[in-house]
Amino acid sequence: MDTDAQLTERDPASDPVEGSGRRSRFARFRAVAAQLRYRPVTLFALCLAFLFLLSNFVVQPFLIPSTSMENTLQVGDRVLVNKLAYRFGATPQRGDVIVFDGTGSFVHRESGENPVTGLLRKAGAALGLARSDDTDYVKRVIGVGGDHVTCCDKRGRIKVNGVPVTEGYLHPGDAPSAVPFDIVVPKGRLWVMGDHRARSSDSRDHLGEAGGGTVPVDRVIGRADLISWPFDRWSTLTTPGDLARIPVPAGPHG
């Protein structure tokens, strides 16, 4: 039996006519296998990079951590935050549900989080798998710069620029506010409140601080437009008609 001939047929050497430019079938197979081996890793890395870019500049999933916006938003909901909503000259409007950084308005301390833990948490938050920063809040805009916001009238309603507001989004059984207030919102700032007024730490809790409890517009991360998870709660977040129809203030005190 010609064993050498069989081995040569099984795995022929490089084509002598073409020289080193031609590889055996086994060598070509190994090259293709190596490409396939690393392709999933490359695709996974590209997908992650795309998601991080999307999260940082276009739309970010945000995990609802508390009951302050019930029943509009519930603990564990994921909302999609539109980061382009206020990028091209537009500003937050009354009734918008926004996510903002409360540093300097709601929070007056430095974060003591471990840098490595913080990095891992930020990565999870970018994918909607973990909570965002402790300084990030989700609230509803009740008053914008120049608005005169008061509480409460004889029927217990909040008034914006003298107009009583019917707040159909409030948590059942909640009053518009157990805390009376009367404030003219400074230009470039927002008066924000949670929909579950009895459980919300919002502008009312910071009345005696710098800014009177208002939030700078430039601290707004984006507008919450959609509940994306769980699937049975999939819905868009719209601006209530009453707040949208309020006229601009007539004078220094509305």
Steps between C-alpha positions, in 0.01 A plus 500: 500500500633840404452681834689811391275537198187475719627765738585728214151468358342557840681826565674626189786738549508848357450509129850487348383703203376793712771484765447646847195698386284187515423328832386145569133436563576442868676837531212678332253326732695610807502862379122499447445333837710766673295775338173338609639448849562870561209642301238464782734683740548779249128527431425506873754778557356702211147456633605620846678802353190587297274468805725723711510768229123478459451524877734796542374714216157390372280291729572340836305238692431612857402265782231642729631452856223641718125555540515879457341495152227240560269415343645650183831318557545201727806357672689283252363670188753581230435826319675621189643849554522711187829692526436692178169647621664822625820507292399726212348806665200328657450526876304293753129575502243479779382143535816339359637208700874565517813335636751745645818517703408639841857601591491853637120511530378180668842363600773698673769241561776324312449140394692256721467211256799281420625591147501138380152434638382826348636404158329160508174656616514763223553223245194317634297821511584573136331172410209549740616211719597702808394818675644828383699740718365576846482862385266424208128563549183456295222757558229691316549864401229715659647847446758645259701820519279801579203293618325584826417170671288491817323249718233476577172667400171452692443169323852378583637539147836627384485821298743597227485864390164527673350201319386201713642171373305174494768237551352174376839330523517521883519181701147403613424653839784755488439870550685735262719601795492481878760778504388852398736692273510815293791546260591679180728264306827674403590516132690196382364281780212258559257419782459121507280262698434127517159357410484314834503819705486322837816302415696747287803699606489785250520879466284546809764339721766754398310827529743649751811419297677690225275507194187450714467134403520564126720301261730658235392420145859415411489214752221325309622173348198445279126443471345165592293410194424129527457220753689217327494235773317298617323428174154507654559865596633610160361852446600853409512786750300798378468858623175566690275745317431726801868580551564548129223761471614725787584851371832668564509715816331837462735682736771457759267289714283342232 
